Amino acid sequence: MSSIPERIVRQSSDPSLKVTVRIGKSGSTDAIVAELEDQLKTRELVKVKANRGIAGDSQERTDIFSSLASETKSRLVFQRGNVAVFWSGR
């Protein structure tokens, strides 16, 4: 896979990028995956926020976000705490 362009990395860490997908207490469900896929079709970057209670530590959150990236065939560009940004790869 090619590297992520610098402009995408800069945009992904910009605080003005709004959260458009939220992962609730039921975790990463099929509905979350479908919503993320739909948004990635129309948007280059999608910001996802996970409920604090769904993961005990940072490694669990990383695993959840990595799993979402592989299920949606997107790239995990940025992660800080319970927030991650996915890139469609376009």
N, CA, C and O atoms as a CHARMM CRD file, in Angstrom:
* protein
*
  360
    1    1 MET  N      0.83100  -1.17400   0.00000 PROA 1      0.00000
    2    1 MET  CA     0.00000   0.00000   0.00000 PROA 1      0.00000
    3    1 MET  C      0.87900   1.24100   0.00000 PROA 1      0.00000
    4    1 MET  O      1.93000   1.25400   0.64000 PROA 1      0.00000
    5    2 SER  N      0.46600   2.27300  -0.70200 PROA 2      0.00000
    6    2 SER  CA     1.26100   3.48800  -0.77800 PROA 2      0.00000
    7    2 SER  C      1.19600   4.26000   0.53400 PROA 2      0.00000
    8    2 SER  O      0.32400   4.03500   1.37300 PROA 2      0.00000
    9    3 SER  N      2.14200   5.16900   0.68100 PROA 3      0.00000
   10    3 SER  CA     2.16600   5.95900   1.90600 PROA 3      0.00000
   11    3 SER  C      1.04000   6.98900   1.88400 PROA 3      0.00000
   12    3 SER  O      0.47300   7.29100   0.83500 PROA 3      0.00000
   13    4 ILE  N      0.73500   7.51200   3.05000 PROA 4      0.00000
   14    4 ILE  CA    -0.34400   8.48100   3.19400 PROA 4      0.00000
   15    4 ILE  C      0.20500   9.86600   2.86400 PROA 4      0.00000
   16    4 ILE  O      1.23000  10.26000   3.42200 PROA 4      0.00000
   17    5 PRO  N     -0.44500  10.61400   1.97500 PROA 5      0.00000
   18    5 PRO  CA     0.03700  11.94900   1.62000 PROA 5      0.00000
   19    5 PRO  C      0.09000  12.88300   2.83400 PROA 5      0.00000
   20    5 PRO  O     -0.72400  12.77900   3.75200 PROA 5      0.00000
   21    6 GLU  N      1.04800  13.78000   2.81800 PROA 6      0.00000
   22    6 GLU  CA     1.24100  14.71400   3.93600 PROA 6      0.00000
   23    6 GLU  C      0.00300  15.57400   4.19000 PROA 6      0.00000
   24    6 GLU  O     -0.32300  15.85900   5.34200 PROA 6      0.00000
   25    7 ARG  N     -0.68400  15.98600   3.13300 PROA 7      0.00000
   26    7 ARG  CA    -1.87200  16.82900   3.33100 PROA 7      0.00000
   27    7 ARG  C     -2.97400  16.07000   4.07000 PROA 7      0.00000
   28    7 ARG  O     -3.72700  16.66800   4.83900 PROA 7      0.00000
   29    8 ILE  N     -3.07400  14.77000   3.84500 PROA 8      0.00000
   30    8 ILE  CA    -4.07000  13.95500   4.54100 PROA 8      0.00000
   31    8 ILE  C     -3.70600  13.85000   6.01800 PROA 8      0.00000
   32    8 ILE  O     -4.57700  13.94100   6.88300 PROA 8      0.00000
   33    9 VAL  N     -2.43800  13.66000   6.30200 PROA 9      0.00000
   34    9 VAL  CA    -1.98100  13.58000   7.69500 PROA 9      0.00000
   35    9 VAL  C     -2.27400  14.89300   8.41400 PROA 9      0.00000
   36    9 VAL  O     -2.74300  14.88300   9.55200 PROA 9      0.00000
   37   10 ARG  N     -2.00200  16.02500   7.75900 PROA 10     0.00000
   38   10 ARG  CA    -2.27400  17.33600   8.37600 PROA 10     0.00000
   39   10 ARG  C     -3.76900  17.52500   8.61300 PROA 10     0.00000
   40   10 ARG  O     -4.17900  17.96300   9.68800 PROA 10     0.00000
   41   11 GLN  N     -4.58000  17.19800   7.61300 PROA 11     0.00000
   42   11 GLN  CA    -6.02900  17.36900   7.75000 PROA 11     0.00000
   43   11 GLN  C     -6.60200  16.47000   8.84200 PROA 11     0.00000
   44   11 GLN  O     -7.54000  16.85700   9.53900 PROA 11     0.00000
   45   12 SER  N     -6.04300  15.28200   8.99200 PROA 12     0.00000
   46   12 SER  CA    -6.58900  14.33400   9.96100 PROA 12     0.00000
   47   12 SER  C     -6.39000  14.79500  11.39700 PROA 12     0.00000
   48   12 SER  O     -7.18900  14.44900  12.26700 PROA 12     0.00000
   49   13 SER  N     -5.35000  15.56300  11.65900 PROA 13     0.00000
   50   13 SER  CA    -5.10300  16.02200  13.02900 PROA 13     0.00000
   51   13 SER  C     -5.66700  17.41300  13.28900 PROA 13     0.00000
   52   13 SER  O     -5.47500  17.96800  14.37100 PROA 13     0.00000
   53   14 ASP  N     -6.36000  17.97800  12.30500 PROA 14     0.00000
   54   14 ASP  CA    -6.95900  19.29900  12.45100 PROA 14     0.00000
   55   14 ASP  C     -8.18800  19.21200  13.36200 PROA 14     0.00000
   56   14 ASP  O     -9.09700  18.42400  13.10100 PROA 14     0.00000
   57   15 PRO  N     -8.21900  20.01700  14.43100 PROA 15     0.00000
   58   15 PRO  CA    -9.36400  19.96800  15.35700 PROA 15     0.00000
   59   15 PRO  C    -10.69800  20.36500  14.72300 PROA 15     0.00000
   60   15 PRO  O    -11.75500  20.03600  15.26200 PROA 15     0.00000
   61   16 SER  N    -10.66500  21.06200  13.59400 PROA 16     0.00000
   62   16 SER  CA   -11.92300  21.47900  12.96600 PROA 16     0.00000
   63   16 SER  C    -12.63300  20.32700  12.24200 PROA 16     0.00000
   64   16 SER  O    -13.79900  20.45900  11.87300 PROA 16     0.00000
   65   17 LEU  N    -11.94000  19.20500  12.03900 PROA 17     0.00000
   66   17 LEU  CA   -12.58400  18.02400  11.45100 PROA 17     0.00000
   67   17 LEU  C    -13.56500  17.46200  12.48500 PROA 17     0.00000
   68   17 LEU  O    -13.16600  17.09000  13.58800 PROA 17     0.00000
   69   18 LYS  N    -14.82200  17.40500  12.12500 PROA 18     0.00000
   70   18 LYS  CA   -15.87400  17.00900  13.06500 PROA 18     0.00000
   71   18 LYS  C    -16.07200  15.49900  13.10200 PROA 18     0.00000
   72   18 LYS  O    -15.89800  14.80300  12.10100 PROA 18     0.00000
   73   19 VAL  N    -16.44000  15.01200  14.28600 PROA 19     0.00000
   74   19 VAL  CA   -16.77800  13.59500  14.47000 PROA 19     0.00000
   75   19 VAL  C    -18.10100  13.33100  13.75800 PROA 19     0.00000
   76   19 VAL  O    -19.08500  14.03500  13.98400 PROA 19     0.00000
   77   20 THR  N    -18.12000  12.30900  12.89400 PROA 20     0.00000
   78   20 THR  CA   -19.35500  11.98400  12.17800 PROA 20     0.00000
   79   20 THR  C    -19.84500  10.56900  12.46800 PROA 20     0.00000
   80   20 THR  O    -20.96300  10.21300  12.09400 PROA 20     0.00000
   81   21 VAL  N    -19.01900   9.75800  13.13100 PROA 21     0.00000
   82   21 VAL  CA   -19.42900   8.40600  13.52600 PROA 21     0.00000
   83   21 VAL  C    -19.05900   8.22400  14.98900 PROA 21     0.00000
   84   21 VAL  O    -17.94100   8.53100  15.40200 PROA 21     0.00000
   85   22 ARG  N    -20.01300   7.72000  15.77000 PROA 22     0.00000
   86   22 ARG  CA   -19.75900   7.45400  17.19100 PROA 22     0.00000
   87   22 ARG  C    -19.98700   5.97900  17.48000 PROA 22     0.00000
   88   22 ARG  O    -20.98200   5.39100  17.05700 PROA 22     0.00000
   89   23 ILE  N    -19.04100   5.39600  18.21100 PROA 23     0.00000
   90   23 ILE  CA   -19.16100   3.99700  18.61600 PROA 23     0.00000
   91   23 ILE  C    -19.67400   3.99500  20.04500 PROA 23     0.00000
   92   23 ILE  O    -19.00700   4.49900  20.94800 PROA 23     0.00000
   93   24 GLY  N    -20.85100   3.43200  20.25400 PROA 24     0.00000
   94   24 GLY  CA   -21.48800   3.41900  21.56100 PROA 24     0.00000
   95   24 GLY  C    -21.09800   2.22200  22.39900 PROA 24     0.00000
   96   24 GLY  O    -20.12600   1.52500  22.10800 PROA 24     0.00000
   97   25 LYS  N    -21.87900   1.99600  23.45300 PROA 25     0.00000
   98   25 LYS  CA   -21.54800   0.93900  24.41300 PROA 25     0.00000
   99   25 LYS  C    -21.62900  -0.46300  23.82000 PROA 25     0.00000
  100   25 LYS  O    -21.04600  -1.39800  24.36700 PROA 25     0.00000
  101   26 SER  N    -22.34800  -0.62100  22.70400 PROA 26     0.00000
  102   26 SER  CA   -22.42500  -1.94600  22.08000 PROA 26     0.00000
  103   26 SER  C    -21.20400  -2.24500  21.21600 PROA 26     0.00000
  104   26 SER  O    -21.08300  -3.34400  20.67600 PROA 26     0.00000
  105   27 GLY  N    -20.30400  -1.28200  21.08100 PROA 27     0.00000
  106   27 GLY  CA   -19.04600  -1.51400  20.37400 PROA 27     0.00000
  107   27 GLY  C    -19.17500  -1.40200  18.86900 PROA 27     0.00000
  108   27 GLY  O    -20.11700  -0.80700  18.34500 PROA 27     0.00000
  109   28 SER  N    -18.21200  -1.98500  18.19200 PROA 28     0.00000
  110   28 SER  CA   -18.14600  -1.93500  16.73100 PROA 28     0.00000
  111   28 SER  C    -19.11000  -2.96800  16.14700 PROA 28     0.00000
  112   28 SER  O    -18.79600  -4.15600  16.06800 PROA 28     0.00000
  113   29 THR  N    -20.27900  -2.49800  15.74300 PROA 29     0.00000
  114   29 THR  CA   -21.30800  -3.38500  15.20200 PROA 29     0.00000
  115   29 THR  C    -21.30600  -3.32400  13.67200 PROA 29     0.00000
  116   29 THR  O    -20.58700  -2.52300  13.07400 PROA 29     0.00000
  117   30 ASP  N    -22.11500  -4.17500  13.05400 PROA 30     0.00000
  118   30 ASP  CA   -22.26000  -4.15100  11.59700 PROA 30     0.00000
  119   30 ASP  C    -22.79300  -2.79900  11.12900 PROA 30     0.00000
  120   30 ASP  O    -22.43100  -2.32600  10.05200 PROA 30     0.00000
  121   31 ALA  N    -23.65300  -2.17900  11.93700 PROA 31     0.00000
  122   31 ALA  CA   -24.20400  -0.87100  11.58200 PROA 31     0.00000
  123   31 ALA  C    -23.10900   0.19900  11.56600 PROA 31     0.00000
  124   31 ALA  O    -23.12300   1.08300  10.71000 PROA 31     0.00000
  125   32 ILE  N    -22.17500   0.12600  12.49400 PROA 32     0.00000
  126   32 ILE  CA   -21.05200   1.07400  12.53400 PROA 32     0.00000
  127   32 ILE  C    -20.18600   0.89200  11.29000 PROA 32     0.00000
  128   32 ILE  O    -19.79600   1.86700  10.64900 PROA 32     0.00000
  129   33 VAL  N    -19.89100  -0.35100  10.95700 PROA 33     0.00000
  130   33 VAL  CA   -19.07500  -0.64800   9.77000 PROA 33     0.00000
  131   33 VAL  C    -19.77700  -0.13400   8.51200 PROA 33     0.00000
  132   33 VAL  O    -19.14400   0.48600   7.65700 PROA 33     0.00000
  133   34 ALA  N    -21.07300  -0.38800   8.39800 PROA 34     0.00000
  134   34 ALA  CA   -21.83400   0.05800   7.22700 PROA 34     0.00000
  135   34 ALA  C    -21.85400   1.58300   7.13000 PROA 34     0.00000
  136   34 ALA  O    -21.69400   2.13700   6.04300 PROA 34     0.00000
  137   35 GLU  N    -22.04700   2.25800   8.25400 PROA 35     0.00000
  138   35 GLU  CA   -22.06900   3.72200   8.26200 PROA 35     0.00000
  139   35 GLU  C    -20.71000   4.29400   7.86600 PROA 35     0.00000
  140   35 GLU  O    -20.63500   5.24500   7.08700 PROA 35     0.00000
  141   36 LEU  N    -19.64700   3.72100   8.39800 PROA 36     0.00000
  142   36 LEU  CA   -18.30300   4.17900   8.05400 PROA 36     0.00000
  143   36 LEU  C    -18.02600   3.96100   6.56200 PROA 36     0.00000
  144   36 LEU  O    -17.45900   4.83100   5.90200 PROA 36     0.00000
  145   37 GLU  N    -18.42200   2.81000   6.03600 PROA 37     0.00000
  146   37 GLU  CA   -18.25300   2.54000   4.60100 PROA 37     0.00000
  147   37 GLU  C    -19.01500   3.55400   3.75500 PROA 37     0.00000
  148   37 GLU  O    -18.48900   4.06200   2.76500 PROA 37     0.00000
  149   38 ASP  N    -20.25900   3.84800   4.14800 PROA 38     0.00000
  150   38 ASP  CA   -21.07300   4.81500   3.40400 PROA 38     0.00000
  151   38 ASP  C    -20.42200   6.19500   3.39700 PROA 38     0.00000
  152   38 ASP  O    -20.35900   6.85400   2.36000 PROA 38     0.00000
  153   39 GLN  N    -19.94100   6.62400   4.55600 PROA 39     0.00000
  154   39 GLN  CA   -19.32400   7.94600   4.63200 PROA 39     0.00000
  155   39 GLN  C    -18.01600   8.00900   3.85700 PROA 39     0.00000
  156   39 GLN  O    -17.69300   9.04200   3.27000 PROA 39     0.00000
  157   40 LEU  N    -17.26100   6.91700   3.84700 PROA 40     0.00000
  158   40 LEU  CA   -15.99700   6.90000   3.11400 PROA 40     0.00000
  159   40 LEU  C    -16.20700   6.95100   1.60400 PROA 40     0.00000
  160   40 LEU  O    -15.28900   7.30000   0.86200 PROA 40     0.00000
  161   41 LYS  N    -17.41400   6.60400   1.14200 PROA 41     0.00000
  162   41 LYS  CA   -17.71500   6.69700  -0.28800 PROA 41     0.00000
  163   41 LYS  C    -17.83300   8.15600  -0.73300 PROA 41     0.00000
  164   41 LYS  O    -17.51800   8.48800  -1.87600 PROA 41     0.00000
  165   42 THR  N    -18.28500   9.01800   0.16900 PROA 42     0.00000
  166   42 THR  CA   -18.51400  10.41700  -0.19100 PROA 42     0.00000
  167   42 THR  C    -17.51100  11.38500   0.42900 PROA 42     0.00000
  168   42 THR  O    -17.37300  12.51700  -0.03400 PROA 42     0.00000
  169   43 ARG  N    -16.81600  10.95100   1.46500 PROA 43     0.00000
  170   43 ARG  CA   -15.85600  11.82400   2.14900 PROA 43     0.00000
  171   43 ARG  C    -14.47900  11.18300   2.12300 PROA 43     0.00000
  172   43 ARG  O    -14.34800   9.96200   2.20200 PROA 43     0.00000
  173   44 GLU  N    -13.47100  12.00600   2.01500 PROA 44     0.00000
  174   44 GLU  CA   -12.10500  11.49300   1.99800 PROA 44     0.00000
  175   44 GLU  C    -11.66000  11.07300   3.40100 PROA 44     0.00000
  176   44 GLU  O    -10.99600  10.05100   3.57100 PROA 44     0.00000
  177   45 LEU  N    -12.03500  11.87500   4.40400 PROA 45     0.00000
  178   45 LEU  CA   -11.67900  11.59200   5.79500 PROA 45     0.00000
  179   45 LEU  C    -12.93400  11.47900   6.64300 PROA 45     0.00000
  180   45 LEU  O    -13.87100  12.26200   6.48900 PROA 45     0.00000
  181   46 VAL  N    -12.94600  10.49900   7.53900 PROA 46     0.00000
  182   46 VAL  CA   -14.06400  10.32600   8.46800 PROA 46     0.00000
  183   46 VAL  C    -13.48800  10.19600   9.87100 PROA 46     0.00000
  184   46 VAL  O    -12.59800   9.38400  10.12400 PROA 46     0.00000
  185   47 LYS  N    -14.01600  11.01500  10.77400 PROA 47     0.00000
  186   47 LYS  CA   -13.55300  11.01400  12.16100 PROA 47     0.00000
  187   47 LYS  C    -14.53100  10.19600  13.00600 PROA 47     0.00000
  188   47 LYS  O    -15.74300  10.40300  12.95700 PROA 47     0.00000
  189   48 VAL  N    -13.97700   9.26900  13.77500 PROA 48     0.00000
  190   48 VAL  CA   -14.77400   8.34900  14.59300 PROA 48     0.00000
  191   48 VAL  C    -14.39300   8.53700  16.05200 PROA 48     0.00000
  192   48 VAL  O    -13.21500   8.64200  16.39200 PROA 48     0.00000
  193   49 LYS  N    -15.40500   8.57900  16.90700 PROA 49     0.00000
  194   49 LYS  CA   -15.15400   8.68800  18.34400 PROA 49     0.00000
  195   49 LYS  C    -15.77300   7.48400  19.03700 PROA 49     0.00000
  196   49 LYS  O    -16.94000   7.15600  18.82000 PROA 49     0.00000
  197   50 ALA  N    -14.98000   6.83400  19.86800 PROA 50     0.00000
  198   50 ALA  CA   -15.45100   5.66700  20.61000 PROA 50     0.00000
  199   50 ALA  C    -15.83300   6.08400  22.02300 PROA 50     0.00000
  200   50 ALA  O    -15.15500   6.89700  22.65100 PROA 50     0.00000
  201   51 ASN  N    -16.92000   5.52200  22.50700 PROA 51     0.00000
  202   51 ASN  CA   -17.34100   5.74200  23.88200 PROA 51     0.00000
  203   51 ASN  C    -16.22400   5.28300  24.82100 PROA 51     0.00000
  204   51 ASN  O    -15.63100   4.22800  24.59800 PROA 51     0.00000
  205   52 ARG  N    -15.93600   6.04300  25.84800 PROA 52     0.00000
  206   52 ARG  CA   -14.82800   5.70500  26.74800 PROA 52     0.00000
  207   52 ARG  C    -14.97200   4.33300  27.39500 PROA 52     0.00000
  208   52 ARG  O    -13.96600   3.69900  27.71200 PROA 52     0.00000
  209   53 GLY  N    -16.16700   3.87300  27.59200 PROA 53     0.00000
  210   53 GLY  CA   -16.38700   2.61500  28.28600 PROA 53     0.00000
  211   53 GLY  C    -16.18700   1.35600  27.45900 PROA 53     0.00000
  212   53 GLY  O    -16.20600   0.25800  28.01400 PROA 53     0.00000
  213   54 ILE  N    -15.99600   1.48100  26.14800 PROA 54     0.00000
  214   54 ILE  CA   -15.93300   0.26300  25.33400 PROA 54     0.00000
  215   54 ILE  C    -14.57400  -0.40900  25.33400 PROA 54     0.00000
  216   54 ILE  O    -14.46600  -1.58200  24.97400 PROA 54     0.00000
  217   55 ALA  N    -13.53700   0.30900  25.73200 PROA 55     0.00000
  218   55 ALA  CA   -12.19600  -0.28500  25.72700 PROA 55     0.00000
  219   55 ALA  C    -11.48900   0.04700  27.03600 PROA 55     0.00000
  220   55 ALA  O    -11.52200   1.18300  27.51000 PROA 55     0.00000
  221   56 GLY  N    -10.85900  -0.95900  27.60000 PROA 56     0.00000
  222   56 GLY  CA   -10.18100  -0.77100  28.87300 PROA 56     0.00000
  223   56 GLY  C     -8.87900  -0.01200  28.78400 PROA 56     0.00000
  224   56 GLY  O     -8.53500   0.74000  29.69600 PROA 56     0.00000
  225   57 ASP  N     -8.14400  -0.19700  27.69500 PROA 57     0.00000
  226   57 ASP  CA    -6.85900   0.48800  27.57000 PROA 57     0.00000
  227   57 ASP  C     -6.61700   0.89900  26.12000 PROA 57     0.00000
  228   57 ASP  O     -7.42100   0.60700  25.23400 PROA 57     0.00000
  229   58 SER  N     -5.50700   1.57400  25.90000 PROA 58     0.00000
  230   58 SER  CA    -5.22900   2.10400  24.55900 PROA 58     0.00000
  231   58 SER  C     -5.02400   1.00100  23.52600 PROA 58     0.00000
  232   58 SER  O     -5.35800   1.18600  22.35600 PROA 58     0.00000
  233   59 GLN  N     -4.48400  -0.13500  23.93400 PROA 59     0.00000
  234   59 GLN  CA    -4.27400  -1.23000  22.98100 PROA 59     0.00000
  235   59 GLN  C     -5.60800  -1.77800  22.47700 PROA 59     0.00000
  236   59 GLN  O     -5.73700  -2.10800  21.29800 PROA 59     0.00000
  237   60 GLU  N     -6.59800  -1.87600  23.36200 PROA 60     0.00000
  238   60 GLU  CA    -7.92600  -2.33700  22.93800 PROA 60     0.00000
  239   60 GLU  C     -8.54800  -1.36000  21.94100 PROA 60     0.00000
  240   60 GLU  O     -9.15200  -1.78000  20.95400 PROA 60     0.00000
  241   61 ARG  N     -8.40000  -0.04500  22.20000 PROA 61     0.00000
  242   61 ARG  CA    -8.92100   0.95800  21.25900 PROA 61     0.00000
  243   61 ARG  C     -8.21300   0.84700  19.91300 PROA 61     0.00000
  244   61 ARG  O     -8.84700   0.91700  18.86000 PROA 61     0.00000
  245   62 THR  N     -6.89900   0.67300  19.95800 PROA 62     0.00000
  246   62 THR  CA    -6.13600   0.51700  18.71800 PROA 62     0.00000
  247   62 THR  C     -6.61900  -0.70100  17.94300 PROA 62     0.00000
  248   62 THR  O     -6.75500  -0.65000  16.72100 PROA 62     0.00000
  249   63 ASP  N     -6.87700  -1.79300  18.65000 PROA 63     0.00000
  250   63 ASP  CA    -7.38300  -3.00700  18.00300 PROA 63     0.00000
  251   63 ASP  C     -8.74900  -2.77100  17.35500 PROA 63     0.00000
  252   63 ASP  O     -9.00200  -3.23800  16.24500 PROA 63     0.00000
  253   64 ILE  N     -9.62600  -2.04700  18.05300 PROA 64     0.00000
  254   64 ILE  CA   -10.95900  -1.74500  17.52000 PROA 64     0.00000
  255   64 ILE  C    -10.83800  -0.90500  16.25300 PROA 64     0.00000
  256   64 ILE  O    -11.47100  -1.20400  15.24100 PROA 64     0.00000
  257   65 PHE  N    -10.02000   0.15100  16.31300 PROA 65     0.00000
  258   65 PHE  CA    -9.86200   1.03200  15.15700 PROA 65     0.00000
  259   65 PHE  C     -9.18100   0.31000  13.99400 PROA 65     0.00000
  260   65 PHE  O     -9.55500   0.51500  12.83900 PROA 65     0.00000
  261   66 SER  N     -8.19800  -0.52300  14.28100 PROA 66     0.00000
  262   66 SER  CA    -7.52200  -1.28900  13.21800 PROA 66     0.00000
  263   66 SER  C     -8.48700  -2.26100  12.55300 PROA 66     0.00000
  264   66 SER  O     -8.46100  -2.44600  11.33600 PROA 66     0.00000
  265   67 SER  N     -9.33600  -2.87700  13.36400 PROA 67     0.00000
  266   67 SER  CA   -10.34000  -3.79200  12.83700 PROA 67     0.00000
  267   67 SER  C    -11.31900  -3.05600  11.91800 PROA 67     0.00000
  268   67 SER  O    -11.67200  -3.55500  10.85000 PROA 67     0.00000
  269   68 LEU  N    -11.75200  -1.87000  12.34200 PROA 68     0.00000
  270   68 LEU  CA   -12.64600  -1.07000  11.49800 PROA 68     0.00000
  271   68 LEU  C    -11.97800  -0.72200  10.17100 PROA 68     0.00000
  272   68 LEU  O    -12.61700  -0.77400   9.12000 PROA 68     0.00000
  273   69 ALA  N    -10.70700  -0.37000  10.21800 PROA 69     0.00000
  274   69 ALA  CA    -9.98400  -0.01700   8.99200 PROA 69     0.00000
  275   69 ALA  C     -9.92700  -1.20300   8.03400 PROA 69     0.00000
  276   69 ALA  O    -10.13600  -1.04300   6.83200 PROA 69     0.00000
  277   70 SER  N     -9.64700  -2.37900   8.55900 PROA 70     0.00000
  278   70 SER  CA    -9.55900  -3.54300   7.67200 PROA 70     0.00000
  279   70 SER  C    -10.93400  -3.94800   7.13600 PROA 70     0.00000
  280   70 SER  O    -11.04900  -4.36500   5.98400 PROA 70     0.00000
  281   71 GLU  N    -11.97400  -3.82800   7.96200 PROA 71     0.00000
  282   71 GLU  CA   -13.32500  -4.18600   7.51300 PROA 71     0.00000
  283   71 GLU  C    -13.85100  -3.23500   6.44200 PROA 71     0.00000
  284   71 GLU  O    -14.61000  -3.64000   5.56100 PROA 71     0.00000
  285   72 THR  N    -13.44500  -1.97200   6.52300 PROA 72     0.00000
  286   72 THR  CA   -13.94100  -0.97400   5.56900 PROA 72     0.00000
  287   72 THR  C    -12.95600  -0.71600   4.43000 PROA 72     0.00000
  288   72 THR  O    -13.21100   0.11600   3.55900 PROA 72     0.00000
  289   73 LYS  N    -11.83100  -1.43100   4.44100 PROA 73     0.00000
  290   73 LYS  CA   -10.78400  -1.25100   3.42400 PROA 73     0.00000
  291   73 LYS  C    -10.31800   0.19900   3.35400 PROA 73     0.00000
  292   73 LYS  O    -10.09600   0.74300   2.27200 PROA 73     0.00000
  293   74 SER  N    -10.17500   0.81400   4.52700 PROA 74     0.00000
  294   74 SER  CA    -9.69300   2.18600   4.62300 PROA 74     0.00000
  295   74 SER  C     -8.36100   2.19000   5.36700 PROA 74     0.00000
  296   74 SER  O     -7.85200   1.13600   5.75000 PROA 74     0.00000
  297   75 ARG  N     -7.80900   3.36500   5.56500 PROA 75     0.00000
  298   75 ARG  CA    -6.53700   3.49700   6.27600 PROA 75     0.00000
  299   75 ARG  C     -6.76500   4.28500   7.55500 PROA 75     0.00000
  300   75 ARG  O     -7.43800   5.31600   7.54400 PROA 75     0.00000
  301   76 LEU  N     -6.21000   3.80400   8.64700 PROA 76     0.00000
  302   76 LEU  CA    -6.23600   4.53100   9.91300 PROA 76     0.00000
  303   76 LEU  C     -5.10400   5.54600   9.85700 PROA 76     0.00000
  304   76 LEU  O     -3.93000   5.17800   9.89500 PROA 76     0.00000
  305   77 VAL  N     -5.46000   6.83000   9.76500 PROA 77     0.00000
  306   77 VAL  CA    -4.47000   7.88100   9.56400 PROA 77     0.00000
  307   77 VAL  C     -4.01500   8.48400  10.87900 PROA 77     0.00000
  308   77 VAL  O     -2.84000   8.81000  11.04500 PROA 77     0.00000
  309   78 PHE  N     -4.94200   8.63200  11.81600 PROA 78     0.00000
  310   78 PHE  CA    -4.65700   9.35900  13.05200 PROA 78     0.00000
  311   78 PHE  C     -5.45400   8.73600  14.18100 PROA 78     0.00000
  312   78 PHE  O     -6.62300   8.39000  14.01300 PROA 78     0.00000
  313   79 GLN  N     -4.82000   8.59700  15.32100 PROA 79     0.00000
  314   79 GLN  CA    -5.52900   8.12300  16.50800 PROA 79     0.00000
  315   79 GLN  C     -4.95800   8.81500  17.73100 PROA 79     0.00000
  316   79 GLN  O     -3.74300   8.85800  17.92800 PROA 79     0.00000
  317   80 ARG  N     -5.84500   9.35300  18.54400 PROA 80     0.00000
  318   80 ARG  CA    -5.45600   9.93300  19.82100 PROA 80     0.00000
  319   80 ARG  C     -6.58300   9.63700  20.79900 PROA 80     0.00000
  320   80 ARG  O     -7.72100  10.06400  20.60600 PROA 80     0.00000
  321   81 GLY  N     -6.24900   8.90300  21.84200 PROA 81     0.00000
  322   81 GLY  CA    -7.26200   8.55300  22.83000 PROA 81     0.00000
  323   81 GLY  C     -8.37300   7.73500  22.20400 PROA 81     0.00000
  324   81 GLY  O     -8.13300   6.69500  21.59100 PROA 81     0.00000
  325   82 ASN  N     -9.60000   8.22700  22.36900 PROA 82     0.00000
  326   82 ASN  CA   -10.74900   7.48700  21.85300 PROA 82     0.00000
  327   82 ASN  C    -11.26700   8.05200  20.52300 PROA 82     0.00000
  328   82 ASN  O    -12.42400   7.84300  20.15800 PROA 82     0.00000
  329   83 VAL  N    -10.39600   8.76700  19.80900 PROA 83     0.00000
  330   83 VAL  CA   -10.75500   9.35600  18.52300 PROA 83     0.00000
  331   83 VAL  C     -9.80100   8.84100  17.44500 PROA 83     0.00000
  332   83 VAL  O     -8.59300   8.74900  17.66300 PROA 83     0.00000
  333   84 ALA  N    -10.36100   8.50800  16.28200 PROA 84     0.00000
  334   84 ALA  CA    -9.54600   8.04700  15.15700 PROA 84     0.00000
  335   84 ALA  C    -10.07900   8.66500  13.87000 PROA 84     0.00000
  336   84 ALA  O    -11.25900   8.99700  13.75800 PROA 84     0.00000
  337   85 VAL  N     -9.17400   8.81100  12.90000 PROA 85     0.00000
  338   85 VAL  CA    -9.55300   9.33800  11.59400 PROA 85     0.00000
  339   85 VAL  C     -9.18100   8.30700  10.53900 PROA 85     0.00000
  340   85 VAL  O     -8.05800   7.80400  10.50600 PROA 85     0.00000
  341   86 PHE  N    -10.15000   8.00500   9.67700 PROA 86     0.00000
  342   86 PHE  CA    -9.96800   7.02800   8.61000 PROA 86     0.00000
  343   86 PHE  C     -9.93500   7.74400   7.26700 PROA 86     0.00000
  344   86 PHE  O    -10.65300   8.72000   7.05100 PROA 86     0.00000
  345   87 TRP  N     -9.09200   7.24600   6.37200 PROA 87     0.00000
  346   87 TRP  CA    -8.93000   7.80900   5.03100 PROA 87     0.00000
  347   87 TRP  C     -9.40300   6.79200   4.01000 PROA 87     0.00000
  348   87 TRP  O     -9.07600   5.60800   4.09300 PROA 87     0.00000
  349   88 SER  N    -10.17400   7.26800   3.04900 PROA 88     0.00000
  350   88 SER  CA   -10.72400   6.37700   2.02500 PROA 88     0.00000
  351   88 SER  C     -9.65800   5.85900   1.06700 PROA 88     0.00000
  352   88 SER  O     -9.86100   4.82600   0.42800 PROA 88     0.00000
  353   89 GLY  N     -8.54200   6.54200   0.95500 PROA 89     0.00000
  354   89 GLY  CA    -7.47500   6.11400   0.06300 PROA 89     0.00000
  355   89 GLY  C     -7.58700   6.67500  -1.33500 PROA 89     0.00000
  356   89 GLY  O     -6.80300   6.32400  -2.21700 PROA 89     0.00000
  357   90 ARG  N     -8.56200   7.55000  -1.54300 PROA 90     0.00000
  358   90 ARG  CA    -8.74000   8.16500  -2.86400 PROA 90     0.00000
  359   90 ARG  C     -7.77600   9.30500  -3.04500 PROA 90     0.00000
  360   90 ARG  O     -7.77200   9.94900  -4.09500 PROA 90     0.00000
